[in-house]
Amino acid sequence: MTNAELQNSISTWNPEFTFTEEATEFLTLTVAKEDWYKIAQKLKFTPELDFDYLFCVTGMDYGTDLGVIYHLRSTKFGHEMVVKVNTSDRENANIDTVSDIWRTAEFHEREIHDLFGIYFNNHPNMQVLILPEGWEGYPLRKDYDDPVNMIIR
Amino acid sequence: MQQEYLVQDPFKTEEYMINMGPQHPATHGVLRLLLTIDGEIIKKVEPDLGYIHRSIEKMCEYDTYQQIVHLTDRMDYLSSHINNEAVCLTVEKALELEVPDRVKVIRTIVGELTRLASHQLWWGVFGMDIGALTTYFYAFRDREMINDIFEETCGARLTMNYNVPGGLMFDIHPNFVNRVKAFVKHFKTKLPEYDSLLTGNIIFQKRTKGIGLMTAADAINFGVTGPGLRGSGVAIDTRKTHPYSAYDKVNFNIPTFTDGDVYSRYKVRIAEMWESLSIIEQLIDNIPDGDFKVPTKAVIKLPKGEFYQRVETARGELGVYINSDGNKNPYRVKFRSPGFSNLSILDHLSRGYKIGDLVAIMASFDYVIPDIDR
């Protein structure tokens, strides 16, 4: 499907969906974090969409909001899209996991939990993956304090 | 005491946990696996990463785009040229910069040589991991020729840093074409030796056939890419689906094998070496004349927006995501490294096999730990 057909097809679920028009090659949909899990299920299991391959999961710190960007592809049809989920709660950031829909998300979400401090609800194993146990702070956040100048020059 | 011992069931077994790594020869780097085993049967594999985590993504946020390129050498150090290329292609895509055909062809040739060198090293250590030491010496004999070509043209043997946004650091060495041709001629006679030494060996086949079975659906679900995915019969290769550089100008096949076991993944890589040789042969006599670089500004500023570029490294699909706010430094860089996703399926694949099989399964995915940790 082309981007326009994808947009038409997905808009039928909820006419209030916002497709952002930023400078990017992908069709980008921003969804509320409460709706994300159900939309993820629909994206994968609707036969004419069939987004079976989650190829990139990116944690983001926009300054005020935290967010996760999901890059999706259908190996059967070859179409691709991007879904963004944001949360404004920096203290208790949490987003529903999609690791039972796309198993690859399991590791990516653990990495984002380490580095951005976003908790993924219902994740099977939300323990630290990359950082040592007991590490304080979330290194990839923009307001991360780096007292020994390990990275920030 | 004696009596207590007697009432225990002598055939009762118990699950226990052992550490494999972080310093283990079969992990080829510092990867720690927590194994839950019952006897020698694996019940669960839990990877513990981060022993070589350098936070390259964070460092990128404080670097200019030219500086980012050389950081990517240090991710998958066996595909360093292809990693560099990925960042350069992203920057060029964002700037809408068209590089000369000469650059595209040279990038493709060096990229395929990188893939060959990586697969040669993989073949050498694959044999070594499962107990065949000789393969290592055969592979390194041939790989040395490629490294010498890189040394002469790019200035380094491993972390070449030959790509820059807009083209190449410098033009190819005058000897480049002849040496590449000599290597192709040499390796075409040596590649069949690889088959006769290892592929047909009955011990090798017993160790690899039917081990680590992966279905195509599982592979896609876990985000497995590269030879792992193609060993399960899925013909997906970024060089075909999203052609970059000169891959749309050459003819090559995507080798696939359908069994989904360690042996299939092995056969895919051997077949890929033949394809790489064929790609190099098609291009080496037809390097177009022209500039080796388009002039770019000393400080590159990307327009505001999000840019994504993917390339096929020797291990699978590498994605570079750059989120730019218009400054000289990126706002956020994400590297979707193939090793990270390929590792996530390890637990699923190795349950029920023996520890020795785990080594074979790991070798069949060709993990490079700095690529997983970044």
Contacts between the chains, C-beta under 8 A, distances in Angstrom:
chain1	res1	chain2	res2	distance
A	22	B	305	5.9
A	22	B	306	6.4
A	23	B	303	6.5
A	23	B	304	6.4
A	23	B	305	2.8
A	23	B	306	6.9
A	24	B	305	6.0
A	24	B	306	4.3
A	24	B	307	7.4
A	24	B	308	7.5
A	25	B	307	8.0
A	25	B	308	6.8
A	26	B	308	7.1
A	52	B	220	5.4
A	52	B	221	7.1
A	53	B	220	5.2
A	53	B	223	6.9
A	54	B	223	6.3
A	55	B	223	6.4
A	55	B	310	7.8
A	55	B	317	6.8
A	55	B	319	6.4
A	55	B	336	6.5
A	56	B	308	7.4
A	56	B	319	5.0
A	56	B	321	6.2
A	56	B	334	6.8
A	56	B	336	4.2
A	58	B	321	5.6
A	58	B	332	7.4
A	58	B	334	4.3
A	59	B	334	8.0
A	60	B	323	7.2
A	60	B	332	6.1
A	61	B	332	7.7
A	69	B	321	7.6
A	71	B	308	6.9
A	71	B	319	7.4
A	71	B	321	7.7
A	71	B	336	7.8
A	75	B	220	5.7
A	75	B	234	7.1
A	75	B	236	6.3
A	78	B	241	7.1
A	102	B	221	6.3
A	102	B	223	7.4
A	103	B	218	7.9
A	103	B	221	4.9
A	103	B	222	4.9
A	103	B	223	7.9
A	103	B	344	7.1
A	103	B	345	7.8
A	103	B	348	7.6
A	104	B	221	6.9
A	104	B	222	5.0
A	104	B	223	3.2
A	104	B	341	5.3
A	104	B	344	5.9
A	106	B	344	6.2
A	107	B	340	6.4
A	107	B	341	7.2
A	107	B	343	7.1
A	107	B	344	4.1
A	108	B	340	7.7
A	108	B	341	7.9
A	111	B	340	7.7
A	129	B	47	7.9
A	129	B	48	7.5
A	129	B	49	5.6
A	129	B	50	7.1
A	130	B	49	5.1
A	130	B	50	3.9
A	130	B	53	5.2
A	130	B	373	6.8
A	131	B	50	6.0
A	131	B	53	7.7
A	132	B	50	6.8
A	139	B	55	6.0
A	139	B	58	6.0
A	140	B	55	7.7
A	140	B	57	6.5
A	140	B	58	5.7
A	150	B	55	8.0
A	151	B	55	5.9
A	151	B	58	5.1
A	151	B	59	5.5
A	151	B	62	6.9
A	152	B	62	6.1
A	153	B	62	6.1
